[in-house]
Amino acid sequence: MAKITFDEISIENFGPFRERQLINLAVLPARPVVLVKALNGSGKTTLLTALQVGLYGHKGANLARRSEYEHLISSLQRGDAHGNSVIEVKLSVDMAGDHRAVTLRREWTKRGTALVESLSILSNGLDDPEFADGWDEFINTILPAELVHLFLFDGEKIEALANPERLPDLLRRATEVFLGLGGIDALETDLRAVERRANTRKKEGSSELLNLRAEAERYEQERDGVHAKIIALTQKQAELNNTVDRAKIDLERYQLRASKSGLTAFEQAAKLKSEAESATKQYKDSRMALTAAMSDPFAPMAWLGEIWKEYKIHWDKEQLSRNAELLSSEFKKRDQRLLKSLKLPPKIYDLLKQTFRDDLADLRLPTRRATIFENGGNPHDVDERINDALRLLLQHAKGSEKASKVVAKAEQAVGTIPAKEQLAQVFALLQQHSQSLANAQNRLHDCMHELAEMRTYLLQIESRVNTAKEKLRTEFKDEAQELHGLQAAGRAKQVLTQFRERLMSSKAQWLSEMITAEFRKLLRKKHMISRVVIDPQTYAVSIEGSGQHLLPMERLSAGERQILAISVLSALIRERKGRFPVVVDTPLARLDNKHRNSLIDNFFSKISHQVLILSTDEEVHGDVYQALRPFIGTQHRLEYSEDEHRTTVINEQEPTHAD
């Protein structure tokens, strides 16, 4: 198999490139990396597109229709430049010990509204029309056009390959192409043709036989048509999946911008206003409760303070005085009864009488005071009522204060709600993005529904074909030659089908091992996975964690999904055994430093004999640049002039001739 190496590319009147710009792509075995740095909008993606269409023409653009390709080229042609749009790629082709210098030139000329593309090829400096006529076949034997996006890819879109719904189809189709199973498919088509020819022979046979042959042939043609439609619908489904993914990303990005414009506050307006009304009601209720607490007749007595304490002291003293008066009266009666009842000598009687009188005087003198309070007005009886009134008053006062703060906060939140008129344009654009996503999802749903119907119908047609053939084999045994041909063709198709399935199954095991090895080398969390498993029949991809349990892809971060996608690409690229260069546009934007360094050590430096990295100024700098530097053979910068609206290529590092 031949080996392709890019030597240089020149671009003229294409995208941001106006005058002819030449980019040297020379590398050395130990320095396989060509680094091209540029700000966004300076021409990185245009350079990637130029390589794709320069090598493959419309087949390299990965577009469904030729008209879309012509629209792409027309959109990239500059109106301010003289002359045609030109992409020229110089290649080194090594094949079977022979080295050939090839210059591939594509030129687009406008003739009225039509766009005319021409291809010319120089081989070792000489014009080679024959080589140009067979170029498509030649380049497809090295790398088929339908897989070029695996070698020349956009790093920001590569994460989409890790989509579990799309990855099996990619792996299966890439494996079929790499294994050259197109030859088996062509052989199966030839066998079906043999069957059709066998069924059309001997038209002089019975009308029943002829009718049955015609029916079988009609079913086969219908089956082939349905099969072709399934292939077209499968491709359309993949395109619609991309469209839905892009629409989702656009909607999410716009929703983030819209939220900063006040959309979130507007959407929550009803809630915020309801909260403000509820807070206001609570404040009014708390004020009413506070007013009710203040109307308690015992509440004002709580503010008497020291006066109330003095009142209770004086009341207690007066009570003591009243009690003393009562005791004095009772003691006086008792003393009189005692004196009457005792028969004492006069001297002792007078002495005892005086003693009783002195006792009464001692009891009365210290407590004797004027009465100022009404009986029954005990202040201690209302202390608890006063304390309850005070506690309730303070409780409602605090509640009112708290409710006031809540009202202020709620009113402040309501004040941040923008007017609907201010968000009219935001709503319109949001509706536009939402409608675009809904339309894309509806088209995808319709496509998937139609594809499912076609697959069901294919099974029905297959059943009818088999029934007709079986009837031919069993009911018309006298047609020995035709029967033998049909049987032989049927057996051959069965063998081819089994061979194909076994070949694909064995390749699935190889892919599992290769993707696992690449994923573990590139992944920062070395013990996160045990292996990546590819189902031999469906090619569905699953990940086993360290505990042998399935790890959902949703658990992977965006960076880890990108690493998985790159691991898949790495396994597929290595299958080509370093025969084709690898070009990556914006490869490191979504990765952290550890993943970037891992990618440099295990991917860029080893994946191919030539690796072209198209980077922003923020991706490859500092420690990342120092890690990549030992592998850089050539380095350029794309400088875009805002005044002149054109990009100039600046060579920052000449090709390294010695390590």
C-alpha positions in Angstrom: 0.0 0.0 0.0 1.2 3.5 -0.9 2.3 6.0 1.8 1.2 9.7 1.4 3.2 12.6 2.9 2.2 16.3 2.5 5.1 18.5 1.4 3.4 21.8 1.1 0.0 23.4 0.3 -0.8 26.7 -1.4 -4.1 28.4 -1.3 -5.3 31.4 -3.4 -8.6 33.3 -3.5 -10.1 30.9 -1.0 -11.8 32.0 2.3 -9.6 34.4 4.2 -6.6 33.7 1.8 -6.5 36.2 -1.0 -3.1 36.2 -2.6 -1.4 32.9 -3.0 -0.3 31.7 0.4 2.3 28.9 0.7 2.5 26.6 3.8 5.5 24.4 4.2 4.5 21.0 5.7 7.9 19.3 5.8 8.6 17.0 8.8 11.3 14.5 10.0 10.7 11.0 11.4 11.5 12.1 14.9 9.5 15.4 14.5 6.2 14.5 12.8 4.2 17.6 13.9 3.4 20.6 11.9 2.0 23.3 14.1 -0.2 26.1 12.7 -1.5 28.6 15.2 -4.2 31.2 14.5 -6.9 33.2 16.2 -10.5 32.1 15.5 -11.6 33.3 12.1 -8.1 33.4 10.6 -8.4 30.3 8.4 -7.7 27.1 10.3 -11.0 25.5 9.3 -10.5 26.8 5.7 -7.1 25.1 5.7 -8.6 21.8 6.8 -11.3 22.2 4.1 -8.7 23.0 1.5 -6.8 19.7 2.3 -10.0 17.7 2.1 -11.4 19.1 -1.2 -7.9 19.4 -2.6 -7.4 15.6 -2.3 -10.9 14.4 -2.8 -12.9 17.1 -4.5 -16.6 17.0 -3.7 -16.2 13.6 -2.0 -14.0 15.1 0.7 -16.5 17.7 1.8 -18.8 15.1 3.4 -21.9 16.7 1.9 -24.9 14.9 0.7 -25.4 16.6 -2.7 -23.1 18.0 -5.3 -25.0 21.3 -5.2 -24.1 21.7 -1.6 -20.4 21.3 -2.5 -20.6 23.9 -5.2 -22.4 26.2 -2.8 -19.5 25.7 -0.3 -16.8 26.5 -2.9 -18.8 29.5 -4.1 -19.1 30.8 -0.6 -15.3 30.5 -0.1 -14.4 32.3 -3.3 -13.4 35.9 -2.7 -15.0 38.7 -4.7 -12.1 41.1 -4.1 -9.4 38.9 -5.7 -8.3 38.6 -9.3 -8.2 35.2 -10.9 -9.6 31.8 -10.0 -9.7 30.0 -6.7 -6.8 27.5 -6.5 -5.7 24.8 -4.1 -2.4 23.2 -4.8 -1.1 20.3 -2.7 2.4 18.8 -3.1 2.7 15.2 -2.0 5.3 12.5 -1.6 4.0 9.1 -2.7 6.1 6.1 -1.6 4.9 2.8 -3.1 6.8 -0.5 -3.5 10.2 1.1 -3.1 9.3 3.8 -5.6 9.3 7.5 -4.6 7.1 9.9 -6.6 6.7 13.7 -6.2 3.1 14.6 -7.0 1.6 18.1 -7.4 -2.2 18.1 -7.2 -3.9 21.3 -8.4 -7.6 22.0 -8.2 -8.9 25.2 -9.8 -12.4 26.7 -9.8 -13.6 29.0 -12.6 -16.8 30.9 -12.7 -18.7 30.8 -16.0 -21.8 32.9 -15.5 -23.6 31.3 -12.6 -21.9 27.9 -13.1 -18.8 26.8 -11.3 -16.3 24.7 -13.3 -13.7 22.6 -11.4 -10.5 21.4 -13.1 -7.9 18.9 -11.8 -4.3 18.6 -13.0 -1.5 16.5 -11.7 2.3 16.7 -12.1 4.2 13.5 -11.4 7.9 14.1 -10.9 7.5 17.5 -12.5 5.7 16.2 -15.6 2.1 16.6 -16.6 0.4 13.2 -16.1 -3.2 13.3 -17.5 -3.6 9.5 -17.1 -2.7 9.8 -13.4 -5.2 12.6 -13.0 -7.9 10.5 -14.6 -7.2 7.7 -12.1 -6.6 9.9 -9.1 -9.9 9.2 -7.4 -9.4 5.5 -7.6 -5.7 5.8 -6.5 -6.4 7.9 -3.4 -9.4 5.8 -2.4 -7.2 2.7 -2.3 -5.1 4.4 0.3 -7.9 6.1 2.3 -11.5 6.0 1.1 -13.2 9.4 0.8 -16.0 8.5 3.1 -13.4 8.0 5.9 -11.3 11.1 5.3 -13.0 12.9 8.1 -11.4 10.4 10.5 -7.9 11.5 9.5 -8.6 15.2 8.8 -11.0 16.1 11.6 -12.3 19.0 13.6 -11.3 18.5 17.3 -14.3 20.5 18.6 -16.8 18.2 16.8 -15.0 15.0 17.5 -16.8 14.4 20.8 -20.0 13.7 18.7 -18.3 10.4 17.6 -18.7 9.2 21.2 -22.5 9.3 20.8 -23.6 5.7 21.6 -26.2 5.8 18.9 -23.9 6.9 16.1 -20.6 5.2 17.1 -21.6 1.6 16.1 -22.5 2.7 12.5 -19.1 4.6 12.2 -17.1 1.6 13.5 -18.9 -0.9 11.3 -18.6 1.2 8.2 -15.0 2.0 8.8 -14.2 -1.6 9.4 -16.0 -2.7 6.3 -14.0 -0.2 4.2 -10.7 -1.0 5.8 -11.3 -4.8 5.3 -12.2 -4.2 1.7 -15.6 -5.8 2.1 -16.9 -3.8 -0.9 -15.5 -6.7 -3.0 -17.8 -9.1 -1.1 -20.7 -6.8 -1.6 -20.0 -6.6 -5.3 -19.7 -10.4 -5.5 -23.1 -10.7 -3.8 -24.6 -8.3 -6.4 -23.1 -10.4 -9.2 -24.6 -13.6 -7.7 -28.0 -11.9 -7.5 -27.5 -11.1 -11.2 -26.7 -14.7 -11.9 -29.8 -15.8 -10.1 -31.9 -13.3 -12.2 -30.3 -14.5 -15.4 -31.0 -18.1 -14.4 -34.6 -17.3 -13.7 -35.0 -15.6 -17.1 -33.7 -18.5 -19.2 -35.8 -21.0 -21.1 -38.7 -18.6 -21.7 -40.3 -21.4 -23.7 -41.2 -23.1 -20.3 -44.6 -23.2 -18.9 -46.4 -20.0 -18.3 -46.5 -20.8 -14.6 -42.8 -21.1 -14.5 -42.3 -17.9 -16.4 -44.7 -16.0 -14.1 -43.0 -17.4 -11.0 -39.6 -16.3 -12.4 -40.9 -12.9 -13.2 -42.4 -12.6 -9.8 -39.1 -13.6 -8.1 -37.1 -11.2 -10.3 -39.6 -8.4 -9.5 -39.3 -9.1 -5.8 -35.5 -9.0 -6.1 -35.5 -5.7 -7.9 -37.8 -4.3 -5.4 -35.6 -5.7 -2.6 -32.5 -4.0 -4.2 -34.4 -0.7 -4.4 -35.5 -0.9 -0.8 -31.9 -1.7 0.2 -30.6 1.3 -1.7 -33.3 3.5 0.0 -32.2 2.2 3.4 -28.6 3.2 2.7 -29.7 6.6 1.6 -32.0 7.0 4.7 -29.1 5.8 7.0 -26.9 8.6 5.6 -29.7 11.1 5.9 -30.2 10.0 9.6 -26.5 10.6 10.3 -26.8 14.1 8.7 -29.9 14.9 10.7 -28.3 13.7 13.9 -25.5 16.3 13.2 -28.1 18.9 12.6 -30.0 18.2 15.8 -26.7 18.2 17.8 -25.8 21.6 16.3 -29.3 23.0 17.0 -29.1 21.8 20.6 -25.7 23.4 21.1 -27.0 26.7 19.6 -30.1 26.7 21.8 -28.1 26.0 25.0 -25.6 28.7 24.2 -28.4 31.2 23.4 -30.3 30.3 26.6 -27.1 31.0 28.6 -26.8 34.4 26.9 -30.5 35.1 27.3 -30.4 34.3 31.1 -27.8 37.1 31.4 -30.2 39.4 29.7 -32.8 39.0 32.4 -34.8 36.2 30.8 -34.6 34.1 33.9 -35.9 36.9 36.1 -38.8 37.5 33.6 -39.7 33.8 33.6 -39.8 33.8 37.4 -41.8 37.1 37.5 -45.1 35.4 38.5 -43.3 33.5 41.3 -41.4 36.7 42.5 -44.6 38.7 42.5 -46.5 36.0 44.3 -43.7 35.9 46.9 -43.9 39.7 47.2 -47.7 39.6 47.7 -47.4 36.8 50.2 -44.7 38.7 52.1 -46.9 41.8 52.1 -49.9 39.8 53.5 -47.7 38.3 56.2 -46.5 41.8 57.1 -50.1 43.1 57.3 -51.1 40.1 59.4 -48.1 40.6 61.8 -49.0 44.3 62.1 -52.6 43.5 63.0 -51.4 40.9 65.5 -49.1 43.5 67.0 -52.0 46.0 67.2 -54.1 43.4 68.9 -51.3 42.7 71.4 -50.9 46.4 72.1 -54.6 46.7 72.9 -54.3 44.2 75.8 -55.2 46.2 78.9 -52.4 44.6 80.8 -49.7 45.6 78.2 -49.3 49.2 79.2 -48.6 48.1 82.8 -45.5 46.3 81.5 -44.0 49.7 80.6 -44.4 51.0 84.3 -41.0 49.4 85.1 -39.7 50.5 88.5 -43.0 52.2 89.3 -44.7 48.8 89.2 -42.0 47.3 91.4 -42.5 50.1 94.0 -46.2 49.6 93.8 -45.9 46.0 94.7 -43.5 46.8 97.6 -45.8 49.4 99.0 -48.8 47.0 98.6 -46.9 44.3 100.4 -46.1 46.7 103.3 -49.7 47.8 103.6 -50.8 44.2 103.7 -48.4 43.6 106.5 -49.8 46.7 108.3 -53.4 45.5 107.9 -52.4 42.0 109.1 -50.7 43.6 112.2 -53.9 45.6 113.0 -55.9 42.4 112.8 -53.4 40.5 115.0 -53.3 43.4 117.4 -57.1 43.4 117.8 -57.1 39.6 118.3 -54.2 39.7 120.8 -55.9 42.4 122.7 -59.1 40.3 123.1 -57.0 37.3 124.1 -55.1 39.3 126.7 -58.4 40.6 128.2 -59.8 37.0 128.4 -56.6 35.8 130.1 -56.6 38.7 132.6 -60.2 38.0 133.5 -59.7 34.3 133.8 -56.6 34.4 136.0 -56.9 35.1 139.7 -53.6 36.9 140.4 -52.4 39.2 143.1 -52.8 42.9 142.2 -49.1 43.5 141.8 -48.6 40.6 139.5 -51.8 41.4 137.6 -50.7 44.9 136.9 -47.3 43.7 135.8 -48.8 41.1 133.4 -51.3 43.7 132.1 -48.4 46.1 131.3 -46.5 43.3 129.6 -49.4 42.6 127.3 -49.8 46.3 126.6 -46.1 46.6 125.7 -46.3 43.5 123.3 -49.2 45.1 121.5 -47.3 48.4 121.2 -44.3 46.6 119.7 -46.5 44.8 117.2 -48.3 47.9 116.1 -45.6 50.6 116.0 -43.2 49.3 113.2 -46.0 48.3 110.8 -48.4 51.1 111.4 -49.0 53.1 108.2 -51.9 54.9 106.5 -54.0 52.7 104.2 -53.8 53.9 100.5 -54.8 50.7 98.6 -58.1 49.0 98.2 -58.5 45.5 99.6 -58.4 42.8 96.9 -56.0 44.8 94.6 -53.1 42.3 94.9 -50.6 43.2 92.1 -49.0 39.7 92.2 -52.3 38.3 90.9 -51.8 40.2 87.6 -48.0 39.8 87.1 -48.5 36.7 85.0 -51.0 38.4 82.8 -48.7 41.4 82.4 -45.8 39.1 81.5 -47.9 37.2 78.9 -49.0 40.5 77.4 -45.4 41.7 77.2 -44.1 38.4 75.7 -46.9 38.4 73.1 -46.2 42.0 72.3 -42.4 41.4 71.7 -43.1 38.3 69.7 -45.4 40.2 67.3 -43.0 43.1 67.2 -40.2 40.8 66.0 -42.5 39.1 63.6 -43.5 42.4 62.1 -39.9 43.5 61.8 -38.9 40.2 60.1 -41.9 40.4 57.7 -40.9 44.0 56.9 -37.4 42.8 55.8 -39.0 40.0 53.7 -41.2 42.5 52.0 -38.3 44.7 51.2 -36.3 41.8 49.8 -39.2 40.6 47.7 -39.9 44.1 46.3 -36.2 44.4 45.4 -36.4 41.1 43.5 -39.6 42.3 41.7 -37.7 45.4 40.8 -35.1 43.4 38.8 -37.8 42.0 36.5 -37.3 43.6 33.0 -40.3 44.7 31.0 -41.6 42.3 28.4 -40.9 44.9 25.7 -37.2 44.9 26.7 -37.0 41.1 26.0 -38.9 41.1 22.7 -35.9 40.4 20.6 -34.6 37.8 23.1 -37.9 36.0 23.0 -38.0 36.1 19.2 -34.5 34.6 18.9 -35.1 32.1 21.6 -38.3 31.0 19.7 -36.3 30.8 16.5 -33.6 28.6 18.1 -36.3 26.4 19.7 -38.2 26.1 16.5 -35.0 25.2 14.6 -34.3 22.4 17.1 -37.9 21.2 17.0 -37.9 21.2 13.2 -34.6 19.2 13.1 -36.0 16.7 15.7 -39.2 16.3 13.7 -37.2 15.7 10.5 -35.0 13.2 12.3 -38.1 11.4 13.8 -39.7 11.2 10.4 -36.5 9.8 8.9 -36.1 7.2 11.7 -39.8 6.2 11.3 -39.4 5.9 7.5 -36.1 3.9 8.0 -37.8 1.5 10.4 -40.7 1.0 7.9 -38.2 0.4 5.1 -36.4 -2.2 7.2 -39.6 -4.0 8.1 -40.6 -3.9 4.4 -37.2 -5.3 3.4 -37.8 -8.3 5.7 -41.2 -8.8 4.0 -39.6 -8.6 0.5 -36.8 -11.0 1.5 -39.5 -13.4 2.7 -41.3 -13.1 -0.7 -38.0 -13.6 -2.6 -37.2 -16.7 -0.6 -40.7 -18.1 -1.0 -40.6 -17.6 -4.7 -37.1 -19.2 -5.0 -38.1 -22.1 -2.8 -41.1 -22.7 -5.0 -38.9 -22.6 -8.1 -36.5 -25.2 -6.6 -39.3 -27.6 -5.4 -42.0 -27.4 -8.1 -39.8 -27.3 -11.2 -37.2 -29.9 -10.7 -37.0 -30.6 -14.4 -35.2 -27.3 -14.8 -32.0 -28.9 -13.6 -29.5 -26.4 -15.0 -31.4 -23.3 -13.7 -32.0 -25.0 -10.3 -28.3 -25.8 -10.0 -27.4 -22.2 -10.7 -29.9 -20.9 -8.2 -28.7 -23.4 -5.5 -25.1 -22.6 -6.2 -25.7 -18.9 -6.0 -27.7 -19.3 -2.8 -24.9 -21.3 -1.2 -22.3 -18.9 -2.3 -24.2 -16.0 -0.8 -24.6 -17.9 2.5 -20.9 -18.6 2.6 -20.1 -14.9 1.8 -22.5 -13.8 4.5 -20.9 -16.1 7.1 -17.4 -15.1 6.0 -18.4 -11.4 6.2 -20.0 -11.8 9.7 -17.0 -13.8 11.1 -14.5 -11.3 9.6 -16.4 -8.4 11.1 -16.7 -10.2 14.5 -13.0 -10.9 14.7 -12.3 -7.3 13.8 -14.6 -6.2 16.6 -12.4 -8.0 19.1 -9.3 -6.3 17.6 -11.0 -2.9 17.8 -12.0 -3.5 21.5 -8.4 -4.2 22.4 -7.0 -1.3 20.4 -9.6 1.3 21.6 -9.1 0.1 25.2 -5.3 0.5 24.9 -5.6 3.9 23.4 -8.2 5.1 25.9 -6.2 4.0 28.9 -3.1 5.7 27.5 -4.9 9.0 26.9 -7.2 9.0 30.0 -6.0 10.9 33.1 -7.9 8.6 35.4 -6.0 5.4 34.7 -8.1 3.1 36.9 -11.4 4.5 35.7 -12.1 1.8 33.1 -11.3 -1.9 32.7 -12.0 -2.1 29.0 -14.0 -0.8 26.0 -16.2 -3.5 24.6 -17.4 -3.7 21.0 -20.3 -6.1 20.4 -19.3 -8.5 17.5 -22.8 -8.4 15.9 -24.1 -4.8 16.4 -20.8 -3.0 17.0 -22.4 -1.3 20.0 -19.9 0.3 22.3 -19.9 -0.1 26.1 -17.4 0.7 28.8 -16.6 -1.5 31.7 -15.5 0.2 34.9 -12.8 -1.0 37.3 -15.3 -3.2 39.1 -16.4 -5.0 35.8 -19.7 -3.0 35.9 -21.0 -1.0 32.9 -20.1 2.7 33.0 -22.7 4.8 31.3 -21.2 7.3 28.8 -23.3 10.0 30.5 -20.9 9.6 33.4 -18.0 10.7 31.3 -17.1 14.4 31.3 -17.0 16.3 28.0 -13.2 16.0 28.0 -13.4 12.3 28.7 -15.9 11.8 25.8 -13.5 13.6 23.5 -10.7 11.4 24.7 -12.9 8.3 23.9 -13.6 9.7 20.5 -9.9 10.3 19.8 -9.2 6.8 21.1 -11.6 5.4 18.5 -10.0 7.5 15.8 -6.5 6.4 17.0 -7.4 2.8 16.7 -8.9 3.3 13.2 -5.9 5.4 12.1 -3.4 2.9 13.3 -5.2 0.3 11.2 -3.8 2.2 8.2 -0.3 1.6 9.7 0.9 5.2 9.3 0.2 5.4 5.6 -1.7 8.7 5.7 -1.2 12.0 7.5 -3.4 13.1 10.3 -4.8 16.7 10.5 -6.6 18.0 13.6 -8.4 21.3 13.8 -8.7 22.8 17.4 -7.7 19.6 19.2 -7.2 20.7 22.8 -9.8 23.4 23.5 -12.0 21.3 25.8 -9.2 19.3 27.6 -7.4 20.0 30.9 -3.6 20.2 31.0 -3.1 16.5 32.0 -5.3 15.3 29.1 -3.5 17.7 26.8 0.0 16.4 27.8 -1.3 12.8 27.5 -2.6 13.5 24.0 0.8 15.0 23.1 2.8 12.0 24.4 0.5 9.2 23.2 -1.3 10.6 20.2 0.3 13.5 18.3 3.8 12.2 18.6 3.0 8.6 17.5 -0.2 8.4 15.6 1.2 9.0 12.2 4.4 9.9 10.3 2.9 13.4 9.8 0.5 15.2 12.1 -0.8 18.7 11.2 -2.2 20.5 14.3 -4.4 23.6 13.7 -4.5 25.4 17.0 -5.8 28.6 18.6 -3.3 30.8 20.4 -4.6 29.6 23.7 -4.4 25.8 23.1 -0.7 25.2 22.6 1.2 27.6 24.8 3.2 27.4 28.0 3.8 23.9 29.4 1.7 22.4 26.6 3.9 24.0 23.9 7.1 22.9 25.7 5.8 19.3 25.8 4.9 19.4 22.1 8.1 21.3 21.0 10.4 18.3 20.7 8.0 16.8 18.1 7.5 19.9 16.0 9.1 19.8 12.6 7.6 23.0 11.2 5.6 25.9 12.7 3.5 28.6 11.1 1.1 31.4 12.2 -2.0 32.6 10.3 -2.1 36.4 10.7 -5.5 37.9 9.8 -5.6 41.6 8.9 -8.9 43.3 9.8 -8.2 46.3 7.5 -7.4 44.1 4.4 -9.7 41.2 5.3 -7.1 38.6 4.4 -4.9 36.1 6.1 -1.1 35.9 5.6 1.0 32.8 6.5 4.0 33.6 8.7 6.7 30.9 9.0 7.8 30.9 12.6 10.1 28.0 12.4 12.0 26.6 9.5 11.9 22.8 9.0 14.2 21.0 11.4 17.0 19.2 9.7 18.6 17.6 12.7 17.5 16.6 16.2 
